[in-house]
Amino acid sequence: MTTPVVIDGRAAVRREVGGVERVAREMAALLPRLDPARYRVAAPPRALAHRAGHLWEQLVLPSLSAQLVYCPAMLGPLRHSKRNVMCIYDAASVRHPEWYSGSYAAYQRRLLPRLARRASLVVTASQFGRTEVIEVLGAEPERTHVVPLGVGDAFTPDADAPSVRAALGLERPYVLTVGSLIARKNFDALSHAADTLRAQGFDLVAAGSGRGYMRAGPTPVRELGYVDQRLLPGLYAGASAFTLPSLYEGFGLPVLEAMASGAPVVASNRGALPEVGGNAALLVDPADPAALTEAILAAIGDDGLRKAGLARARSFTWERTARETDALIERLL
């Protein structure tokens, strides 16, 4: 019997977890649990989870019998693409090709607009992302819908911060940033903040690895490298404050994770970050290092900001994301 919806699980089997991998893992687990008769996950061997997996995604996935193919991680098959439900969170690779390698930007420029225009449904995570997908990629507005992302129960102020500090060698109080070490994250703007914080007894630390297909950016902070997902909640919970000075975000999961963990948040006022942070984060111009420094210093110890973040994060759940996604898919079926 034909399964109504096949979930593209390529990103869900990757070892390192970033934003799209987090979405893929959560949706691959929750949608089949929500309706086992409607959904099944198709995934390649882990060796095909990255670049080698493009062929699997373009040749094997579209050959599977299904009414719809749900693609949670930006890309999907071109063949039979009118049956795709595409999750496209932004248009960064087309809007700003200078942030990516030439080959990756060219591949995205050829593939992404075609997927967006042909899909039965395009799901974005923010109004900013929806506008970008429509204006830059050419998706039809009536087939483009916003479903906010969520935050897992592991992200809580009660996470085991002391053991994580010991495991990562964090001996002094610290301000945290989380994200791939790439130019788009704008970590270079934190140079002034890092110097000021160091003089006041705080380290500024970054959790995240580089991505070979993205342009690297300078990181004037202490690099922790990729932090295992089991340690990440405690790392957030132990932070005196959290900052994300990105130049462009289609959502910004780390902001949500930091708020849920009780870390006061300072974020860029660009992209979707104002939608995610709302009134529960200090929003600043990411091109103004002095303003970033001032906001981070103000956030440290701000219990009102911490409580506002906790309250806001409670409204973002993966269960809500799954339910709203399922409702959109049910209308198509």
Contacts in CASP RR format, 6 or more apart in sequence:
PFRMAT RR
TARGET T0000
AUTHOR 0000-0000-0000
METHOD contacts of the structure
MODEL  1
MTTPVVIDGRAAVRREVGGVERVAREMAALLPRLDPARYRVAAPPRALAH
RAGHLWEQLVLPSLSAQLVYCPAMLGPLRHSKRNVMCIYDAASVRHPEWY
SGSYAAYQRRLLPRLARRASLVVTASQFGRTEVIEVLGAEPERTHVVPLG
VGDAFTPDADAPSVRAALGLERPYVLTVGSLIARKNFDALSHAADTLRAQ
GFDLVAAGSGRGYMRAGPTPVRELGYVDQRLLPGLYAGASAFTLPSLYEG
FGLPVLEAMASGAPVVASNRGALPEVGGNAALLVDPADPAALTEAILAAI
GDDGLRKAGLARARSFTWERTARETDALIERLL
2 65 0 8 1.000
2 66 0 8 1.000
2 67 0 8 1.000
3 38 0 8 1.000
3 39 0 8 1.000
3 40 0 8 1.000
3 65 0 8 1.000
3 66 0 8 1.000
4 37 0 8 1.000
4 38 0 8 1.000
4 39 0 8 1.000
4 66 0 8 1.000
4 67 0 8 1.000
4 68 0 8 1.000
4 333 0 8 1.000
5 31 0 8 1.000
5 38 0 8 1.000
5 39 0 8 1.000
5 40 0 8 1.000
5 66 0 8 1.000
5 67 0 8 1.000
5 68 0 8 1.000
5 69 0 8 1.000
5 70 0 8 1.000
5 85 0 8 1.000
5 329 0 8 1.000
5 333 0 8 1.000
6 39 0 8 1.000
6 40 0 8 1.000
6 41 0 8 1.000
6 42 0 8 1.000
6 61 0 8 1.000
6 64 0 8 1.000
6 66 0 8 1.000
6 68 0 8 1.000
6 69 0 8 1.000
6 70 0 8 1.000
7 27 0 8 1.000
7 28 0 8 1.000
7 31 0 8 1.000
7 32 0 8 1.000
7 39 0 8 1.000
7 40 0 8 1.000
7 41 0 8 1.000
7 42 0 8 1.000
7 70 0 8 1.000
7 72 0 8 1.000
8 24 0 8 1.000
8 42 0 8 1.000
8 57 0 8 1.000
8 61 0 8 1.000
8 69 0 8 1.000
8 70 0 8 1.000
8 71 0 8 1.000
8 72 0 8 1.000
8 73 0 8 1.000
8 76 0 8 1.000
8 77 0 8 1.000
9 24 0 8 1.000
9 28 0 8 1.000
9 41 0 8 1.000
9 42 0 8 1.000
9 43 0 8 1.000
9 44 0 8 1.000
9 72 0 8 1.000
9 73 0 8 1.000
10 24 0 8 1.000
10 43 0 8 1.000
10 44 0 8 1.000
10 48 0 8 1.000
10 49 0 8 1.000
10 53 0 8 1.000
10 56 0 8 1.000
10 57 0 8 1.000
10 61 0 8 1.000
10 73 0 8 1.000
11 20 0 8 1.000
11 21 0 8 1.000
11 23 0 8 1.000
11 24 0 8 1.000
11 25 0 8 1.000
11 49 0 8 1.000
11 72 0 8 1.000
11 73 0 8 1.000
12 21 0 8 1.000
12 24 0 8 1.000
12 25 0 8 1.000
12 28 0 8 1.000
12 41 0 8 1.000
12 43 0 8 1.000
12 72 0 8 1.000
13 43 0 8 1.000
13 44 0 8 1.000
13 45 0 8 1.000
13 46 0 8 1.000
13 49 0 8 1.000
14 21 0 8 1.000
14 46 0 8 1.000
14 49 0 8 1.000
14 50 0 8 1.000
15 46 0 8 1.000
15 49 0 8 1.000
16 209 0 8 1.000
16 226 0 8 1.000
17 25 0 8 1.000
17 229 0 8 1.000
18 179 0 8 1.000
18 180 0 8 1.000
18 253 0 8 1.000
19 252 0 8 1.000
19 253 0 8 1.000
20 72 0 8 1.000
20 73 0 8 1.000
20 74 0 8 1.000
20 89 0 8 1.000
21 73 0 8 1.000
22 253 0 8 1.000
23 72 0 8 1.000
23 73 0 8 1.000
23 87 0 8 1.000
23 149 0 8 1.000
23 321 0 8 1.000
24 72 0 8 1.000
24 73 0 8 1.000
26 150 0 8 1.000
26 152 0 8 1.000
26 318 0 8 1.000
26 321 0 8 1.000
26 322 0 8 1.000
27 70 0 8 1.000
27 72 0 8 1.000
27 321 0 8 1.000
27 322 0 8 1.000
27 325 0 8 1.000
28 41 0 8 1.000
28 43 0 8 1.000
28 72 0 8 1.000
30 318 0 8 1.000
30 319 0 8 1.000
30 321 0 8 1.000
30 322 0 8 1.000
31 38 0 8 1.000
31 39 0 8 1.000
31 70 0 8 1.000
31 322 0 8 1.000
31 325 0 8 1.000
31 326 0 8 1.000
32 39 0 8 1.000
32 40 0 8 1.000
32 41 0 8 1.000
34 322 0 8 1.000
34 323 0 8 1.000
34 326 0 8 1.000
35 326 0 8 1.000
38 326 0 8 1.000
38 329 0 8 1.000
38 333 0 8 1.000
39 70 0 8 1.000
42 61 0 8 1.000
42 64 0 8 1.000
44 53 0 8 1.000
44 56 0 8 1.000
44 57 0 8 1.000
44 60 0 8 1.000
48 55 0 8 1.000
48 56 0 8 1.000
54 75 0 8 1.000
57 75 0 8 1.000
57 76 0 8 1.000
57 77 0 8 1.000
58 76 0 8 1.000
58 77 0 8 1.000
58 78 0 8 1.000
58 79 0 8 1.000
59 79 0 8 1.000
61 69 0 8 1.000
61 76 0 8 1.000
61 77 0 8 1.000
62 69 0 8 1.000
62 77 0 8 1.000
62 78 0 8 1.000
62 79 0 8 1.000
62 80 0 8 1.000
66 83 0 8 1.000
67 83 0 8 1.000
67 333 0 8 1.000
68 83 0 8 1.000
68 84 0 8 1.000
68 85 0 8 1.000
68 120 0 8 1.000
68 329 0 8 1.000
68 332 0 8 1.000
68 333 0 8 1.000
69 76 0 8 1.000
69 77 0 8 1.000
69 80 0 8 1.000
69 83 0 8 1.000
69 84 0 8 1.000
69 85 0 8 1.000
70 85 0 8 1.000
70 87 0 8 1.000
70 325 0 8 1.000
70 329 0 8 1.000
71 77 0 8 1.000
71 84 0 8 1.000
71 85 0 8 1.000
71 86 0 8 1.000
71 87 0 8 1.000
71 115 0 8 1.000
72 87 0 8 1.000
73 87 0 8 1.000
74 86 0 8 1.000
74 87 0 8 1.000
74 88 0 8 1.000
74 89 0 8 1.000
74 112 0 8 1.000
75 111 0 8 1.000
75 112 0 8 1.000
75 115 0 8 1.000
76 84 0 8 1.000
76 86 0 8 1.000
76 115 0 8 1.000
77 84 0 8 1.000
78 111 0 8 1.000
78 114 0 8 1.000
78 115 0 8 1.000
78 118 0 8 1.000
81 114 0 8 1.000
81 115 0 8 1.000
81 118 0 8 1.000
81 119 0 8 1.000
82 118 0 8 1.000
82 119 0 8 1.000
82 120 0 8 1.000
83 120 0 8 1.000
84 115 0 8 1.000
84 118 0 8 1.000
84 119 0 8 1.000
84 120 0 8 1.000
84 121 0 8 1.000
85 119 0 8 1.000
85 120 0 8 1.000
85 121 0 8 1.000
85 122 0 8 1.000
85 123 0 8 1.000
85 328 0 8 1.000
85 329 0 8 1.000
85 332 0 8 1.000
86 115 0 8 1.000
86 116 0 8 1.000
86 119 0 8 1.000
86 121 0 8 1.000
86 122 0 8 1.000
86 123 0 8 1.000
87 122 0 8 1.000
87 123 0 8 1.000
87 124 0 8 1.000
87 125 0 8 1.000
88 112 0 8 1.000
88 115 0 8 1.000
88 116 0 8 1.000
88 122 0 8 1.000
88 123 0 8 1.000
88 124 0 8 1.000
88 133 0 8 1.000
88 137 0 8 1.000
88 139 0 8 1.000
89 124 0 8 1.000
89 125 0 8 1.000
89 126 0 8 1.000
89 129 0 8 1.000
89 250 0 8 1.000
89 251 0 8 1.000
90 124 0 8 1.000
90 128 0 8 1.000
90 129 0 8 1.000
90 132 0 8 1.000
90 133 0 8 1.000
90 248 0 8 1.000
90 249 0 8 1.000
90 250 0 8 1.000
90 272 0 8 1.000
91 112 0 8 1.000
91 129 0 8 1.000
91 132 0 8 1.000
91 133 0 8 1.000
91 135 0 8 1.000
91 136 0 8 1.000
91 137 0 8 1.000
92 99 0 8 1.000
92 184 0 8 1.000
92 248 0 8 1.000
92 250 0 8 1.000
93 99 0 8 1.000
93 100 0 8 1.000
93 104 0 8 1.000
93 105 0 8 1.000
93 108 0 8 1.000
93 109 0 8 1.000
93 112 0 8 1.000
94 105 0 8 1.000
94 108 0 8 1.000
94 109 0 8 1.000
94 112 0 8 1.000
94 113 0 8 1.000
94 136 0 8 1.000
94 137 0 8 1.000
95 132 0 8 1.000
95 136 0 8 1.000
95 248 0 8 1.000
96 184 0 8 1.000
96 248 0 8 1.000
97 105 0 8 1.000
97 108 0 8 1.000
97 109 0 8 1.000
98 215 0 8 1.000
99 182 0 8 1.000
99 183 0 8 1.000
99 184 0 8 1.000
99 214 0 8 1.000
99 215 0 8 1.000
100 108 0 8 1.000
100 213 0 8 1.000
100 214 0 8 1.000
100 215 0 8 1.000
101 212 0 8 1.000
101 213 0 8 1.000
101 214 0 8 1.000
101 215 0 8 1.000
103 213 0 8 1.000
104 213 0 8 1.000
104 214 0 8 1.000
112 137 0 8 1.000
113 136 0 8 1.000
113 137 0 8 1.000
113 138 0 8 1.000
116 122 0 8 1.000
116 133 0 8 1.000
116 137 0 8 1.000
116 138 0 8 1.000
116 139 0 8 1.000
117 137 0 8 1.000
117 138 0 8 1.000
117 139 0 8 1.000
117 140 0 8 1.000
119 139 0 8 1.000
119 143 0 8 1.000
120 143 0 8 1.000
120 332 0 8 1.000
121 143 0 8 1.000
121 144 0 8 1.000
121 145 0 8 1.000
121 328 0 8 1.000
121 329 0 8 1.000
121 332 0 8 1.000
122 133 0 8 1.000
122 139 0 8 1.000
122 143 0 8 1.000
122 144 0 8 1.000
122 145 0 8 1.000
123 144 0 8 1.000
123 145 0 8 1.000
123 146 0 8 1.000
123 147 0 8 1.000
123 325 0 8 1.000
123 328 0 8 1.000
124 130 0 8 1.000
124 132 0 8 1.000
124 133 0 8 1.000
124 144 0 8 1.000
124 145 0 8 1.000
124 146 0 8 1.000
124 147 0 8 1.000
124 250 0 8 1.000
125 146 0 8 1.000
125 147 0 8 1.000
125 148 0 8 1.000
125 149 0 8 1.000
125 250 0 8 1.000
125 251 0 8 1.000
125 272 0 8 1.000
126 146 0 8 1.000
126 148 0 8 1.000
126 250 0 8 1.000
126 251 0 8 1.000
126 271 0 8 1.000
126 272 0 8 1.000
126 275 0 8 1.000
126 276 0 8 1.000
127 146 0 8 1.000
127 272 0 8 1.000
127 275 0 8 1.000
128 250 0 8 1.000
128 271 0 8 1.000
128 272 0 8 1.000
128 275 0 8 1.000
129 146 0 8 1.000
129 250 0 8 1.000
129 251 0 8 1.000
129 271 0 8 1.000
129 272 0 8 1.000
130 144 0 8 1.000
130 145 0 8 1.000
130 146 0 8 1.000
132 250 0 8 1.000
133 139 0 8 1.000
133 144 0 8 1.000
134 140 0 8 1.000
134 141 0 8 1.000
134 144 0 8 1.000
145 328 0 8 1.000
147 321 0 8 1.000
147 324 0 8 1.000
147 325 0 8 1.000
147 328 0 8 1.000
148 251 0 8 1.000
148 316 0 8 1.000
148 320 0 8 1.000
148 321 0 8 1.000
149 251 0 8 1.000
149 253 0 8 1.000
149 256 0 8 1.000
149 316 0 8 1.000
149 318 0 8 1.000
149 321 0 8 1.000
150 253 0 8 1.000
150 256 0 8 1.000
150 316 0 8 1.000
150 317 0 8 1.000
150 318 0 8 1.000
150 320 0 8 1.000
150 321 0 8 1.000
151 253 0 8 1.000
151 256 0 8 1.000
151 257 0 8 1.000
151 259 0 8 1.000
151 260 0 8 1.000
151 313 0 8 1.000
151 316 0 8 1.000
151 317 0 8 1.000
151 318 0 8 1.000
152 257 0 8 1.000
152 260 0 8 1.000
152 317 0 8 1.000
152 318 0 8 1.000
154 232 0 8 1.000
154 233 0 8 1.000
155 232 0 8 1.000
155 233 0 8 1.000
155 236 0 8 1.000
155 237 0 8 1.000
155 257 0 8 1.000
155 260 0 8 1.000
155 261 0 8 1.000
155 313 0 8 1.000
156 233 0 8 1.000
156 237 0 8 1.000
156 260 0 8 1.000
156 261 0 8 1.000
157 237 0 8 1.000
157 261 0 8 1.000
157 262 0 8 1.000
157 310 0 8 1.000
158 237 0 8 1.000
159 233 0 8 1.000
159 234 0 8 1.000
159 236 0 8 1.000
159 237 0 8 1.000
159 261 0 8 1.000
160 233 0 8 1.000
160 234 0 8 1.000
160 237 0 8 1.000
161 234 0 8 1.000
161 235 0 8 1.000
161 237 0 8 1.000
161 238 0 8 1.000
163 234 0 8 1.000
164 170 0 8 1.000
164 231 0 8 1.000
164 234 0 8 1.000
164 235 0 8 1.000
164 238 0 8 1.000
165 171 0 8 1.000
165 238 0 8 1.000
167 231 0 8 1.000
168 224 0 8 1.000
168 227 0 8 1.000
168 231 0 8 1.000
168 235 0 8 1.000
170 203 0 8 1.000
170 205 0 8 1.000
172 201 0 8 1.000
172 202 0 8 1.000
172 203 0 8 1.000
173 201 0 8 1.000
173 202 0 8 1.000
173 203 0 8 1.000
173 240 0 8 1.000
174 202 0 8 1.000
174 203 0 8 1.000
174 204 0 8 1.000
174 205 0 8 1.000
174 238 0 8 1.000
174 239 0 8 1.000
174 240 0 8 1.000
175 193 0 8 1.000
175 197 0 8 1.000
175 202 0 8 1.000
175 203 0 8 1.000
175 204 0 8 1.000
175 205 0 8 1.000
175 239 0 8 1.000
175 240 0 8 1.000
175 241 0 8 1.000
175 242 0 8 1.000
175 243 0 8 1.000
175 296 0 8 1.000
175 300 0 8 1.000
176 205 0 8 1.000
176 206 0 8 1.000
176 207 0 8 1.000
176 235 0 8 1.000
176 236 0 8 1.000
176 238 0 8 1.000
176 239 0 8 1.000
176 241 0 8 1.000
176 242 0 8 1.000
176 243 0 8 1.000
176 258 0 8 1.000
176 263 0 8 1.000
177 185 0 8 1.000
177 187 0 8 1.000
177 190 0 8 1.000
177 204 0 8 1.000
177 205 0 8 1.000
177 206 0 8 1.000
177 207 0 8 1.000
177 221 0 8 1.000
177 242 0 8 1.000
177 243 0 8 1.000
177 244 0 8 1.000
177 245 0 8 1.000
177 254 0 8 1.000
178 206 0 8 1.000
178 207 0 8 1.000
178 208 0 8 1.000
178 232 0 8 1.000
178 236 0 8 1.000
178 242 0 8 1.000
178 244 0 8 1.000
178 254 0 8 1.000
178 257 0 8 1.000
178 258 0 8 1.000
179 185 0 8 1.000
179 206 0 8 1.000
179 207 0 8 1.000
179 208 0 8 1.000
179 244 0 8 1.000
179 254 0 8 1.000
180 208 0 8 1.000
180 209 0 8 1.000
180 210 0 8 1.000
180 211 0 8 1.000
180 214 0 8 1.000
181 187 0 8 1.000
181 206 0 8 1.000
181 208 0 8 1.000
181 209 0 8 1.000
181 210 0 8 1.000
181 216 0 8 1.000
181 217 0 8 1.000
181 219 0 8 1.000
181 223 0 8 1.000
181 225 0 8 1.000
182 210 0 8 1.000
182 211 0 8 1.000
182 214 0 8 1.000
182 215 0 8 1.000
182 216 0 8 1.000
182 217 0 8 1.000
183 214 0 8 1.000
183 215 0 8 1.000
183 216 0 8 1.000
183 217 0 8 1.000
184 214 0 8 1.000
184 246 0 8 1.000
184 247 0 8 1.000
184 248 0 8 1.000
185 217 0 8 1.000
185 244 0 8 1.000
185 245 0 8 1.000
185 246 0 8 1.000
185 247 0 8 1.000
186 245 0 8 1.000
186 246 0 8 1.000
186 247 0 8 1.000
186 268 0 8 1.000
186 286 0 8 1.000
187 206 0 8 1.000
187 217 0 8 1.000
187 218 0 8 1.000
187 219 0 8 1.000
187 220 0 8 1.000
187 221 0 8 1.000
187 245 0 8 1.000
188 217 0 8 1.000
188 218 0 8 1.000
188 219 0 8 1.000
188 220 0 8 1.000
189 245 0 8 1.000
189 286 0 8 1.000
189 287 0 8 1.000
189 288 0 8 1.000
189 289 0 8 1.000
189 292 0 8 1.000
190 204 0 8 1.000
190 220 0 8 1.000
190 221 0 8 1.000
190 243 0 8 1.000
190 245 0 8 1.000
190 289 0 8 1.000
190 292 0 8 1.000
191 218 0 8 1.000
191 220 0 8 1.000
191 289 0 8 1.000
192 289 0 8 1.000
192 290 0 8 1.000
192 292 0 8 1.000
192 293 0 8 1.000
193 204 0 8 1.000
193 243 0 8 1.000
193 289 0 8 1.000
193 292 0 8 1.000
193 293 0 8 1.000
193 296 0 8 1.000
194 204 0 8 1.000
194 220 0 8 1.000
194 221 0 8 1.000
196 293 0 8 1.000
196 297 0 8 1.000
197 203 0 8 1.000
197 204 0 8 1.000
197 293 0 8 1.000
197 296 0 8 1.000
197 297 0 8 1.000
198 204 0 8 1.000
200 297 0 8 1.000
202 240 0 8 1.000
202 300 0 8 1.000
203 222 0 8 1.000
204 221 0 8 1.000
204 222 0 8 1.000
205 221 0 8 1.000
205 222 0 8 1.000
205 223 0 8 1.000
205 224 0 8 1.000
206 219 0 8 1.000
206 221 0 8 1.000
206 222 0 8 1.000
206 223 0 8 1.000
206 224 0 8 1.000
206 225 0 8 1.000
207 224 0 8 1.000
207 225 0 8 1.000
207 226 0 8 1.000
207 227 0 8 1.000
207 232 0 8 1.000
207 235 0 8 1.000
208 223 0 8 1.000
208 224 0 8 1.000
208 225 0 8 1.000
208 226 0 8 1.000
208 227 0 8 1.000
209 225 0 8 1.000
209 226 0 8 1.000
210 216 0 8 1.000
224 235 0 8 1.000
227 235 0 8 1.000
232 257 0 8 1.000
233 257 0 8 1.000
233 261 0 8 1.000
234 261 0 8 1.000
236 242 0 8 1.000
236 257 0 8 1.000
236 258 0 8 1.000
236 260 0 8 1.000
236 261 0 8 1.000
236 262 0 8 1.000
236 263 0 8 1.000
237 261 0 8 1.000
237 262 0 8 1.000
237 263 0 8 1.000
238 261 0 8 1.000
238 263 0 8 1.000
239 258 0 8 1.000
239 261 0 8 1.000
239 263 0 8 1.000
240 263 0 8 1.000
240 264 0 8 1.000
240 300 0 8 1.000
240 301 0 8 1.000
241 263 0 8 1.000
241 264 0 8 1.000
241 265 0 8 1.000
241 266 0 8 1.000
241 296 0 8 1.000
241 299 0 8 1.000
241 300 0 8 1.000
241 301 0 8 1.000
242 254 0 8 1.000
242 255 0 8 1.000
242 258 0 8 1.000
242 263 0 8 1.000
242 264 0 8 1.000
242 265 0 8 1.000
242 266 0 8 1.000
243 265 0 8 1.000
243 266 0 8 1.000
243 267 0 8 1.000
243 292 0 8 1.000
243 295 0 8 1.000
243 296 0 8 1.000
243 299 0 8 1.000
244 252 0 8 1.000
244 254 0 8 1.000
244 255 0 8 1.000
244 258 0 8 1.000
244 265 0 8 1.000
244 266 0 8 1.000
244 267 0 8 1.000
244 268 0 8 1.000
244 273 0 8 1.000
245 267 0 8 1.000
245 268 0 8 1.000
245 284 0 8 1.000
245 286 0 8 1.000
245 292 0 8 1.000
246 252 0 8 1.000
246 267 0 8 1.000
246 268 0 8 1.000
246 270 0 8 1.000
246 271 0 8 1.000
246 273 0 8 1.000
246 286 0 8 1.000
247 268 0 8 1.000
247 270 0 8 1.000
247 286 0 8 1.000
248 270 0 8 1.000
248 271 0 8 1.000
249 268 0 8 1.000
249 270 0 8 1.000
249 271 0 8 1.000
249 272 0 8 1.000
249 273 0 8 1.000
249 276 0 8 1.000
250 271 0 8 1.000
250 272 0 8 1.000
251 272 0 8 1.000
251 276 0 8 1.000
252 272 0 8 1.000
252 273 0 8 1.000
252 276 0 8 1.000
255 265 0 8 1.000
255 267 0 8 1.000
255 273 0 8 1.000
255 276 0 8 1.000
255 277 0 8 1.000
255 281 0 8 1.000
256 276 0 8 1.000
256 277 0 8 1.000
256 313 0 8 1.000
256 316 0 8 1.000
258 265 0 8 1.000
259 265 0 8 1.000
259 277 0 8 1.000
259 280 0 8 1.000
259 281 0 8 1.000
259 309 0 8 1.000
259 310 0 8 1.000
259 312 0 8 1.000
259 313 0 8 1.000
260 309 0 8 1.000
260 310 0 8 1.000
260 313 0 8 1.000
260 314 0 8 1.000
260 316 0 8 1.000
262 306 0 8 1.000
262 309 0 8 1.000
262 310 0 8 1.000
263 306 0 8 1.000
264 282 0 8 1.000
264 299 0 8 1.000
264 300 0 8 1.000
264 301 0 8 1.000
264 302 0 8 1.000
264 304 0 8 1.000
264 305 0 8 1.000
264 306 0 8 1.000
264 309 0 8 1.000
265 277 0 8 1.000
265 280 0 8 1.000
265 281 0 8 1.000
265 282 0 8 1.000
265 299 0 8 1.000
265 305 0 8 1.000
265 309 0 8 1.000
266 281 0 8 1.000
266 282 0 8 1.000
266 283 0 8 1.000
266 284 0 8 1.000
266 292 0 8 1.000
266 295 0 8 1.000
266 296 0 8 1.000
266 299 0 8 1.000
267 273 0 8 1.000
267 274 0 8 1.000
267 276 0 8 1.000
267 277 0 8 1.000
267 281 0 8 1.000
267 282 0 8 1.000
267 283 0 8 1.000
267 284 0 8 1.000
268 283 0 8 1.000
268 284 0 8 1.000
268 285 0 8 1.000
268 286 0 8 1.000
269 283 0 8 1.000
269 284 0 8 1.000
269 285 0 8 1.000
269 286 0 8 1.000
270 286 0 8 1.000
273 281 0 8 1.000
273 283 0 8 1.000
274 283 0 8 1.000
277 283 0 8 1.000
277 309 0 8 1.000
277 312 0 8 1.000
278 312 0 8 1.000
279 308 0 8 1.000
279 312 0 8 1.000
280 305 0 8 1.000
280 308 0 8 1.000
280 309 0 8 1.000
280 311 0 8 1.000
280 312 0 8 1.000
280 313 0 8 1.000
281 305 0 8 1.000
281 309 0 8 1.000
282 295 0 8 1.000
282 298 0 8 1.000
282 299 0 8 1.000
282 305 0 8 1.000
284 291 0 8 1.000
284 292 0 8 1.000
284 295 0 8 1.000
285 291 0 8 1.000
286 292 0 8 1.000
299 305 0 8 1.000
END
